[in-house]
Amino acid sequence: MIHLSKTAATEVKRLKSKYPNPNTLFRLGVESSGCSGLSYTMAFDGAPASEDAVCESEGVQVAIDPQHLKYLNEITIDYSEDLMGGGFRFHNPNAAQSCSCGNSFSAR
């Protein structure tokens, strides 16, 4: 379903450690915005909604609204750092086109 690289999982766990609730979930989604039509959203949530799809990758629980699954199924998320800072990279087989920033895409 959702794949996190080891470096992405490490960064998500680092960010999650700032939340006092140990059951905090990583939430992945999409919203209408960006130069290609859809942008990725990432947040932390206290509990999944009853209809959420929840999967685990590299020890991280990921919650996804079922309406977003068609855009996110089989996505791989990586994290890398360079001289300009760090950032998540999205490798999405459901994207027909991605913009040069890598955070926006159009769906197939």
NORMO-V573787 format. One record per residue. N is the residue number from 1. RES is the residue in three letters. SS is DSSP state (2 for helix, 1 for strand, 0 for the rest). Layout:
n-><N & N>
res-><RES & RES>
ss-><SS & SS>
This chain:
n-><1 & 2 & 3 & 4 & 5 & 6 & 7 & 8 & 9 & 10 & 11 & 12 & 13 & 14 & 15 & 16 & 17 & 18 & 19 & 20 & 21 & 22 & 23 & 24 & 25 & 26 & 27 & 28 & 29 & 30 & 31 & 32 & 33 & 34 & 35 & 36 & 37 & 38 & 39 & 40 & 41 & 42 & 43 & 44 & 45 & 46 & 47 & 48 & 49 & 50 & 51 & 52 & 53 & 54 & 55 & 56 & 57 & 58 & 59 & 60 & 61 & 62 & 63 & 64 & 65 & 66 & 67 & 68 & 69 & 70 & 71 & 72 & 73 & 74 & 75 & 76 & 77 & 78 & 79 & 80 & 81 & 82 & 83 & 84 & 85 & 86 & 87 & 88 & 89 & 90 & 91 & 92 & 93 & 94 & 95 & 96 & 97 & 98 & 99 & 100 & 101 & 102 & 103 & 104 & 105 & 106 & 107 & 108>
res-><MET & ILE & HIS & LEU & SER & LYS & THR & ALA & ALA & THR & GLU & VAL & LYS & ARG & LEU & LYS & SER & LYS & TYR & PRO & ASN & PRO & ASN & THR & LEU & PHE & ARG & LEU & GLY & VAL & GLU & SER & SER & GLY & CYS & SER & GLY & LEU & SER & TYR & THR & MET & ALA & PHE & ASP & GLY & ALA & PRO & ALA & SER & GLU & ASP & ALA & VAL & CYS & GLU & SER & GLU & GLY & VAL & GLN & VAL & ALA & ILE & ASP & PRO & GLN & HIS & LEU & LYS & TYR & LEU & ASN & GLU & ILE & THR & ILE & ASP & TYR & SER & GLU & ASP & LEU & MET & GLY & GLY & GLY & PHE & ARG & PHE & HIS & ASN & PRO & ASN & ALA & ALA & GLN & SER & CYS & SER & CYS & GLY & ASN & SER & PHE & SER & ALA & ARG>
ss-><0 & 1 & 1 & 1 & 0 & 2 & 2 & 2 & 2 & 2 & 2 & 2 & 2 & 2 & 2 & 2 & 0 & 0 & 0 & 0 & 0 & 0 & 0 & 0 & 1 & 1 & 1 & 1 & 1 & 1 & 1 & 1 & 0 & 0 & 0 & 0 & 0 & 1 & 1 & 1 & 1 & 1 & 1 & 1 & 1 & 0 & 0 & 0 & 0 & 0 & 0 & 0 & 1 & 1 & 1 & 1 & 1 & 0 & 0 & 1 & 1 & 1 & 1 & 1 & 0 & 2 & 2 & 2 & 2 & 2 & 2 & 2 & 0 & 0 & 1 & 1 & 1 & 1 & 1 & 1 & 1 & 1 & 0 & 0 & 1 & 1 & 1 & 1 & 1 & 1 & 1 & 0 & 0 & 0 & 1 & 1 & 1 & 1 & 0 & 0 & 0 & 0 & 0 & 1 & 1 & 1 & 1 & 0>
